[in-house]
Amino acid sequence: MVKVVMGGARSGRPKRRRVVVAACLAVLCAVPALVSCDVRQRHVVLDGGTFTPLTPEDEARGTRLARTAADLLRTTDSVRLSVTTAGSGSGGAGGQKVSLLMDRDGNCTGTFDVGPMRRGELVVTGKQAYVRLSDAALDEIRASAQSRGAEARARVAQRTEFARGKFLKAPLKDSGGLAPSSSCDLDALLRNLDGDPGATKALPETTRYGRHVTPLVEKGREGGTTMYVAASGRPYILGVTGRENGRSMEMRLSDYGSPLDVHAPGAEETIVIDPNASGSGGSLFDL
């Protein structure tokens, strides 16, 4: 689960807001039956005149597909994760949207929109994170300062204008207050794929994301979390949907194995953020 907190002004600043993005780690951990790697199929055996029940075909097929799909994700060099949440606690009426392409070398690039003042682009390379807030986010920061004194309003207006079009640079470990940079750790995601064996059921093929897909669900929980795998070719995981605590979530997975060419922005378009200026992640107001 990814937590994003946006820093405010030094004095009289808006309260820090903690936003929870129901991102890929929590979703995949919540469906261990769908990514199990040690499910054994039962066979028909004559035992004292009775037959051991045969595993239903939809369950046997679902288990095979889930195992193969999980292996394909575990072994990929890169993948794009696009997560959309909506509902209570999802960052306002518009919910939250995060789309990140990441690889195993710690590189990541994409966009995020997790509520007012927290929208923009994210680039992660090596141990550094670069965040370019959108014009809308900067305008929202500026508007939030209107209830403050004249000096604070002038300072915020000057600094938001200075930051317009620029990347805010911070050490990756301190960048959580600027963007959901912790979501860029592909190895951390893959470490959360292991789970206890469980019965997985394959539902009839359907069309989703413009592709023919096979929905997979945990047996007996057909109305719960659903994973969609490609119905033709190799069964890559293409999406996961579910609900939790009044929030709906949809995660898309794409661009498996795509090369990721990420470069740090040039010094002329970069502003260094001091992570110690006002707590974790620093603050735009402390430039």
Stockholm file with secondary structure:
# STOCKHOLM 1.0

chainA/1-287         MVKVVMGGARSGRPKRRRVVVAACLAVLCAVPALVSCDVRQRHVVLDGGTFTPLTPEDEARGTRLARTAADLLRTTDSVRLSVTTAGSGSGGAGGQKVSLLMDRDGNCTGTFDVGPMRRGELVVTGKQAYVRLSDAALDEIRASAQSRGAEARARVAQRTEFARGKFLKAPLKDSGGLAPSSSCDLDALLRNLDGDPGATKALPETTRYGRHVTPLVEKGREGGTTMYVAASGRPYILGVTGRENGRSMEMRLSDYGSPLDVHAPGAEETIVIDPNASGSGGSLFDL
#=GR chainA/1-287 SS CEEEECCCCSSSCCCCCEEEECCHHHHHHTCGGGSCSCCCCCCCCEETTEECCCCCHHHHHHHHHHHHHHHHHHTCSEEEEEEEEEETTSSSTTCEEEEEEEETTSCEEEEEECSTTCEEEEEEETTEEEEEECHHHHHHHHHHTTTSCHHHHHHHHHHHHHHTTCEEEEEGGGGGGTSCGGGGCHHHHHHTCCCCCCCEEECCCEEETTEEEEEEEETTCTTSCEEEEESSSSCCEEEEEEEETTEEEEEEEECTTCCCCCCCCCGGGEEECCTTSSSTTCCGGGC
#=GC SS_cons         CEEEECCCCSSSCCCCCEEEECCHHHHHHTCGGGSCSCCCCCCCCEETTEECCCCCHHHHHHHHHHHHHHHHHHTCSEEEEEEEEEETTSSSTTCEEEEEEEETTSCEEEEEECSTTCEEEEEEETTEEEEEECHHHHHHHHHHTTTSCHHHHHHHHHHHHHHTTCEEEEEGGGGGGTSCGGGGCHHHHHHTCCCCCCCEEECCCEEETTEEEEEEEETTCTTSCEEEEESSSSCCEEEEEEEETTEEEEEEEECTTCCCCCCCCCGGGEEECCTTSSSTTCCGGGC
//
